[in-house]
């Protein structure tokens, strides 16, 4: 189902636990794709709004063969780094999200993950770029094994604005805003005019917030909805 949205205008990082109370706070993990390009700050600017559990540089196993202890052990996971269509790059190489669920750990959502955000170029394609933006998320071996939403960009994203986007996004999510709408709001408020957001989700999860979300979609579901800015 094609939907659109008009755009207006292992080296481990130190894990800290905030002491203040948060409006919405479950389990959050952040994964930075590089050590020297500010992606750690991009990730932290989301995490700082929560008493988060994980904060790592990104390695392939966290998104594939060990995701049950990393990405899928969190309710909300955030990646900051380089990307391409259904692809993210970490310190030891790239992860193809269309096949990352082929191990015994499967994809994301069969353990705990509800939401994943990719602060990366092109990771969540829209119908503008590809004729089928749906199947690579839901085919056998891909990552939607009960995941509710994956948000990202279907265009380039820029280091000059990434840190501001994740900061704004984190504050909105912590306050209970709807997830994909908060992502688009953050891009509208803090992104460049050529940055356009996109979001893939199970249709039942369209209205999810971090405070209130539907039951996990079936692991073998092939139903997917894509919202995108243009």
N, C-alpha and C positions, 0 to 999 in steps of 0.2 A: 504494500500500500504506500503510495507516494504522497507525502505531505510536505508543505513548505512553510516558511516563516519569513516575513519581510524584515530585513535589517534596517533599523532606523539609525538616521545620520550615519672477594667480598671485602671491601672497605666499608665499614659501617659508620654512618654519621652518628653523632651523639644523640641518644634518645632521652628526651626530657619529658617530664610530666608536669603539666601546669597545675597550679593549686587553686585557681579561681573556678567558679561554677560556670557552666555553659548551658545555654538553652537546650541544645541538642548535642549529644555526645555519646557515640557508641564506640566502635573500634575503627581507627583510621591508620592507614599506612601510606607512606610516601617513598617514591623511588626516583632518584635523579640519574639521568642518563650519562652525564659527563661530570668530571671533577673540576673543570676549569672554565666553564662557560656560564656560570650563574644558575644552572638548572637546580642546584641544591636550594638556592634561595627561592626559586619558583615554587618548588615543592613545599618548603618550610612556610611560605606565606599562606598556603592553605592550611597546613597542619597546626599552625600557631593558634588557630581559633578553636582548638580541641585539646583534650588531654590524650594525645595520640599514643599509639602503641608501637609503631614501627617507623623508621626513618633511615633508609638505606640508599647507597648507590645501587644502580640497577644492573642486575645480572640475569642472564637468560633463564636460569633455573627458577627464579622467583615468579616468572610468568608462564612456566611450562611444567617441568618435572617436579618442582617443589612448590607449586602454587598453593597447595593446601595449607602450607605453613607461612606463606607470605601473602600474596594478593588475595587469595580466597579465604584467608583467615581473618580478613578485615571486612567490616561493613562497607567502608568507603576507601578506595585506593586511588592515588593520584600519581601520574607519571609526568615528569618534566624532562624533555630531551628531544632528540631528532626523531623524525618519523616519515612515513610514506603511507600509501594506501594499505591498511590492515597490517602495518609494520611499525615497530618501535626499535630503537637502537640503544643498547646499553654498553657497558664497559667491555664486555667479551663478545659482542656481536649483536645481530638483530634477531628479533622474535617475530615470526609470521603468525599473526593472531588468527588467521584462517585455519591453521593447523596446530596451534599451541595446546589444544586439548586432547592430543592423541595419546598422552601417557596415562598411567593408572590414576593420576590426580585429576584427570579430565580438565574441563575448563573452569570458568568462574561462576559461582552461584550454587554449585552442588554442595559446598560446605557453608559459607557464610556471606560471601560478597553480594551486595545489592547494587552498588554503583562504582563505576570506574571512570575517571576523567583523564584525558590525554592532552596535555599542553604541548602539542607537537603539530608539525605541518601534516596535513592531508590524511590523518589516520582514520577518520570517519567519513568516507566518501558519500556524496549525495548523488541523486539522479542527474545532476549537471555534468558530473565527471564520468560516471560509469552507467551502463545500461541496467545493471543489477547491483544495487547497493545493499542487498539484503542477504543473499545466500552465504557469503563468506563469513558472516557472523553466526549462522545457525546450522550449517552443514555438519555432519559427523566429524569430530576432531577440532571444531572451532570452539570459541570461548563462551558462548551464551548457553551455559548449562544451568539455567535458573537465574542468571544475571538479570537485573531489572532494566538498567540503563547504562549505556556507554556514551559519554559526551566528549567532544573534541572539536576539530576543525576539518572542513573539507577544502580549505585554502591553506596558504602559508600562515604561519604564526611567527611573531617577532619577539626576540629577546628584549627589545626595548619596552615592550608592553606586557610580556608574559607575567612578570612579577606582580604587576598591578592587577591583572585579570584574576590571578589565583587568590590574591588577597581579598579582593572584592567578592569573589565567588565564595570563598571560605566563610566570610562574615554573613553572607546571605544564607548559606546552607545551615550554619550554626543557629541562625535565627528562625529556622523552620520553613524557609522558602521552598517552593517546588523546584526540583533538581534541574531539569533541562531548561526551564524558564530562567532560573537564576544564572545558569551558564551563559545564556544569550544576553541577559541583562548585564553581566560582567563584561562581555565583549563589547556591547554597545557603549557602556560607560567608560571603559579603560582601554579598549583595543584600538588598533588602527582601522582606517576606513576600508582597507583591503583584507582584513581578517574577518572571516565568516564562519560562524559556529555551525555545528551539526550534532545530532543526537540520534542514536539507534536505541530502540527499546521494544520490549514486549508490549503490545497494545494495552494490556491490562494495567501496566505500570505507568501509563502516560501522566497521571496526576500525582505521582509519588513525591513526597517530601522526605527529608531525612528523619523527621519526627514521626511520620505516619506513611507506611508503604504497604502495598498489597502483599498477599501470600506469594511465595516464590513461583514464577512461571514453571511449567513442566520442562524438565531438562531436555526433552526431545522435541520441543516446540519449534516449528519453522515460521511461526508468525512473527513479523517484525514491522515496526513503524520507524520511519526516518523523518525527523524534522530538520530543516536547515534554513539558514539565513542566506540571502542573496542581495 
